[in-house]
Amino acid sequence: MTSTQTVASVLDDMLVPRGSELTVRLMEGIKPTLRSLAIPTRRVELACGELLHQPGATDGRVYLIESGAVCLEHYSPTGRRTILDVLSTNEYFGEDSLPGMPSQYTPAAVTATKLIGVESAVLHSLLRDANVFDVWQHSQILKARRHRSLLLQHAISDSEARLAMCLLDMAQSFGTSTGQDVRIGLKLRHEDYAAMIGTTRSRVGLFLQRFTDRKMIRKSPCGAIVANPRIIVGYIMERMGLPPT
């Protein structure tokens, strides 16, 4: 039960861990091999908003993000859009549709993006390298933890708290530190945040104004969100009924 957990363990469960260091190591292990062996790959450049493939496509590749950002979108039968995750440079996706399974999401570029597509057979060959396999295995474990954390957010927190957690996640993946603050370089629309946390565009605007009033965030001159992670974590602890540290 939550009451028996420490504040740190609860926040660790809720704040969506990413494998930044692991995925960088994975890319460092794979990319030189791809180049040195001249292995055929599919190189893709996507413009902002462009889809990699349509919903339900059977691609059979894992895609490595060389630069840019990709959101994994899902559309319900009624057309409701949900963003399952937003991935940054050095992350990868597509492994859950191997081999030959239809994709459960639609990858869409959030900004100009470059991808390397690796066939299933090529990936198996690369994973024969013990070092690459070890990093791949650990990154898969961390991905599973991340998915569990996202499910926990939707199960036990409201949409306002989920937006605060989402901003922390974006700060980790796309942020640049400036003292105690972090500038989130990736600009998402209100409707994108709404699709990530399961609410409406207008409510996202209301929540962001509340966060601004509480000094959790501010807008930079170029329109990017600048977040104060310490204040945001304090707010999340307050919403969860946890004692301050």
MIVOMI-735862 format. One record per residue (C-alpha): x, y, z. Coordinates in pm, whole numbers, plus 50000, padded with zeros to 5 digits. Each point is the difference from the previous one (the first is absolute). Example, Ala and Ser with C-alpha at 12.3 -4.5 7.8 and 13.67 -1.06 7.14 Angstrom:
512304955050780501375034449934
***
This chain:
500005000050000501095035849940500115007650373502884975450046502085015049719502495028150028499405032749820502944992149772498604966149899496565014149923501445027749786502314975149830496944979649900498035030049880502525021849818500544978349691503654988749986501835003049668503104981549885501895029949863503474986650083499094964549893498535010749667503045021649924502254969950070497774978349782500265024449709503765002450050500224962149978497734995649699500735029149767503724992749938499094963849923497385010849750502545022349826502994976750010498154969749863498025020049746496814983350124496975011249798497795023150203497045021949928500865036550060496995022650039499645037550035496645012650127498735035550002498175013750304496614982850022500824973549740499014963850072502474971449962497204976049911496254996250030498234983650300500204962150001502914998349756502304969650010503475015149969502354973850150502715025050095501375016250311500615037349952502865018750165499495037550039503155017549873498575034750059496665016150070497014986250189497214975249934496644996550172498284966150002496325006549930496964977650028496555007049856496844984250140497244987649765498255033450065503135019349902501135010350347503755006350001502244987950281503755006150019501574969450159503505014650025502345026349860503494987449911503175020349956503384996349831501754966350064496734982950099498414972949788496614984749924498404972249796501324969950192496514991450127498834993449643502684973649928499744976649825497265010049758497455012150254497835030049909501055031750178497755011750284500985036349952500775025349730503465016550022499835037149917502855025349992499625028450249502825019149831502314993449706501254964750071502544975049863499524962650054501994968549931497804969749932501564966250085498504967549869499154972450249502734976749866502605027850023498975007750356500414963450097503495000449851500955031450192498744985150326502534971749972502515025250132499914994250377500495036850084497235011449765497694972650128500615009750363499135036449939496994990349786498704977050276500355026650267498375026449781497054976449944499634995450376500005037650049497405003849724497764975450185500415020650318499145031349807496804984749864499054989050352500605035350126497785014849730497234975650089500365009250368499675036949917496684994349825498754976350269500685020050317500445036849906497775026349843500695017449669501495031250161502574979450191500694979549686500815031949811502525009950268501624965649969499975003349622501855033250021502664984050221500354972349742500355025149715502585019350202502064968350042499834990649631500095033749826501235023750268502965023350032500945010450354500285036950085500745001450372497084984950191497775001449693499814977949693498995013249659497944974349809501255002549643497204979849843496905021449946496774980350025496515013549937497314999950267498194973049806503174978550013500205002550378496274992550014500554968349795502794989650237498085003850325496434992149893498235033550026498945029449783502025028149844498195026550206500764982250327503694997949907499975037849958498395003850343502544976850164502965017849839498705033450130499774985250352503554987049967501155034649890498285016250297501794975650233503405007849838500294963949882500465011349640500395031449792500175008249632503335009849845500135028749747499944974649715496894983150140501654969050145498994987750346502595005150275499364976450293501205000250360500294962650080500385005350376496725019250027498224975449769501094970250211498775018050313496655005849831499734963249900500784989050355497315023650127497444985949752500904964650106499695008150370503704993850065501985019150263502485026149874503664990249994
***
